[in-house]
Amino acid sequence: MPDLGPLGRGGARRRTRRRVMAMNEINKESEPEPSEDMETPGSSDKLEKLARLLKDKGVITEEEFNLLFG
């Protein structure tokens, strides 16, 4: 039977799980907290483009479009 190391069976899985959990914590800490008024550059342009597409497809009415961008 091969030598399974100091942690025995499943040791590699536990180490991997701990590494994944640590990386998730690091990623959480490095991401800024989203806020309601936080906009990315060009996001209003993208939103208007999407709304125009929805209006052209008949998903929203002209009146609904104007409420948003009128």
Backbone bond lengths (Angstrom), bond angles and torsions (degrees), N, CA, C in turn:
res aa  C-N    CA-C-N  psi(-1)  N-CA   C-N-CA  omega(-1)  CA-C   N-CA-C  phi
1 M - - - 1.445 - - 1.533 108.58 -
2 P 1.351 117.79 137.08 1.457 119.91 -177.57 1.524 111.88 -70.53
3 D 1.320 114.56 155.05 1.464 120.34 176.46 1.528 108.17 -71.92
4 L 1.326 117.84 123.56 1.457 122.32 -176.72 1.523 112.75 -94.06
5 G 1.305 117.73 4.12 1.455 120.99 178.29 1.515 111.71 82.52
6 P 1.332 116.65 -178.40 1.459 120.80 -174.14 1.524 114.30 -68.07
7 L 1.314 118.37 -22.79 1.460 119.53 -177.80 1.522 112.98 -93.96
8 G 1.293 117.74 -5.34 1.460 120.33 178.69 1.508 112.62 69.96
9 R 1.327 115.61 -157.77 1.465 119.94 -179.28 1.522 111.00 -63.61
10 G 1.308 115.82 139.14 1.471 120.60 177.43 1.512 114.31 81.64
11 G 1.312 117.57 -1.19 1.462 120.21 -178.45 1.515 112.74 -61.28
12 A 1.315 116.28 -41.57 1.466 119.74 179.84 1.525 110.57 -64.68
13 R 1.327 116.34 -38.04 1.467 119.08 178.46 1.522 111.31 -65.09
14 R 1.338 116.00 -41.29 1.466 119.14 179.02 1.522 110.85 -64.35
15 R 1.331 116.90 -41.51 1.464 120.17 178.93 1.523 110.29 -64.04
16 T 1.315 117.10 -42.59 1.465 120.95 178.90 1.517 110.24 -63.14
17 R 1.330 116.74 -44.31 1.465 120.84 179.75 1.525 110.16 -60.24
18 R 1.344 117.43 -42.63 1.462 120.90 178.92 1.525 110.95 -64.05
19 R 1.330 116.77 -39.70 1.465 119.62 178.76 1.525 111.03 -64.35
20 V 1.329 116.71 -42.46 1.465 120.74 179.52 1.518 110.16 -63.59
21 M 1.327 116.95 -43.43 1.466 120.53 179.21 1.531 110.64 -62.79
22 A 1.327 117.03 -40.73 1.461 120.87 178.95 1.524 110.84 -64.59
23 M 1.330 117.02 -42.36 1.464 120.29 179.23 1.527 111.01 -64.75
24 N 1.329 117.36 -38.11 1.460 120.54 177.25 1.517 110.87 -62.28
25 E 1.325 117.69 -40.74 1.456 121.74 178.62 1.522 110.60 -65.02
26 I 1.318 117.35 -42.46 1.459 121.05 178.84 1.526 109.92 -62.25
27 N 1.329 116.93 -43.62 1.465 120.64 179.94 1.519 111.41 -63.77
28 K 1.334 117.88 -38.79 1.468 120.98 178.26 1.514 110.67 -62.09
29 E 1.336 116.40 -42.22 1.458 120.70 -177.41 1.517 112.12 -68.87
30 S 1.330 118.25 -31.26 1.461 120.50 -175.51 1.524 113.07 -85.75
31 E 1.332 118.14 -15.44 1.462 120.71 -179.77 1.521 110.06 -85.34
32 P 1.340 117.36 134.75 1.467 118.53 176.80 1.520 110.09 -70.37
33 E 1.317 115.24 148.49 1.461 119.81 176.52 1.525 108.77 -70.89
34 P 1.336 118.12 129.61 1.465 119.43 178.75 1.524 110.48 -69.82
35 S 1.314 116.18 144.20 1.456 120.54 175.68 1.516 108.35 -124.00
36 E 1.327 115.48 161.24 1.462 119.53 -176.33 1.523 112.37 -64.10
37 D 1.338 116.94 -35.13 1.455 119.49 -176.36 1.523 112.64 -94.22
38 M 1.335 117.71 8.20 1.452 121.53 -178.60 1.525 109.43 -79.67
39 E 1.328 116.38 119.80 1.461 121.14 178.47 1.508 109.37 -121.72
40 T 1.308 115.76 142.65 1.451 119.87 173.70 1.521 107.69 -87.10
41 P 1.322 117.28 153.41 1.465 118.90 179.27 1.528 111.24 -56.54
42 G 1.321 115.47 129.03 1.454 120.34 177.72 1.512 114.96 82.99
43 S 1.344 117.82 2.09 1.462 118.58 -176.81 1.524 111.77 -67.53
44 S 1.343 118.24 -33.91 1.466 119.40 178.35 1.530 110.24 -69.10
45 D 1.344 116.36 -34.75 1.466 119.53 176.23 1.525 111.06 -64.73
46 K 1.324 115.85 -41.66 1.466 120.24 179.09 1.520 110.59 -65.20
47 L 1.326 116.28 -39.33 1.461 120.20 179.44 1.526 110.71 -65.05
48 E 1.322 115.92 -42.64 1.465 119.00 179.22 1.524 110.85 -65.61
49 K 1.325 117.07 -39.27 1.466 120.91 178.44 1.537 110.25 -62.13
50 L 1.333 116.32 -42.31 1.460 120.79 177.70 1.528 110.68 -63.98
51 A 1.329 116.43 -43.55 1.467 119.94 -179.90 1.529 110.60 -63.08
52 R 1.338 116.94 -39.88 1.481 119.54 177.34 1.528 111.10 -62.08
53 L 1.316 115.81 -41.61 1.458 120.36 178.37 1.531 110.23 -62.17
54 L 1.329 116.89 -44.21 1.468 120.57 178.94 1.525 111.14 -63.85
55 K 1.323 116.36 -38.09 1.470 120.45 177.92 1.523 110.16 -65.83
56 D 1.329 116.40 -45.37 1.468 120.62 179.84 1.525 111.95 -62.87
57 K 1.312 117.50 -33.16 1.467 122.07 179.03 1.529 112.25 -81.67
58 G 1.345 116.94 -8.69 1.461 120.57 179.51 1.519 114.09 85.39
59 V 1.317 117.03 12.23 1.462 120.37 179.48 1.523 110.83 -75.29
60 I 1.342 115.99 -38.60 1.465 120.26 173.60 1.520 107.69 -121.47
61 T 1.316 115.13 156.20 1.469 120.07 -178.43 1.520 110.39 -86.93
62 E 1.327 115.77 168.88 1.466 121.95 175.52 1.527 109.85 -59.76
63 E 1.312 115.90 -39.85 1.461 121.36 179.91 1.533 110.98 -63.37
64 E 1.323 116.71 -43.82 1.466 120.50 178.21 1.525 111.09 -64.68
65 F 1.318 116.39 -39.11 1.458 120.40 177.70 1.533 109.58 -62.80
66 N 1.338 116.49 -44.71 1.457 120.69 -178.99 1.520 112.10 -66.67
67 L 1.316 117.56 -30.06 1.474 118.98 175.39 1.523 110.66 -63.36
68 L 1.313 115.99 -34.76 1.462 119.90 -179.53 1.523 112.59 -81.20
69 F 1.336 117.18 -42.51 1.461 120.62 -170.47 1.527 113.82 -125.87
70 G 1.322 117.29 10.49 1.457 120.46 -175.89 1.494 116.33 -75.09
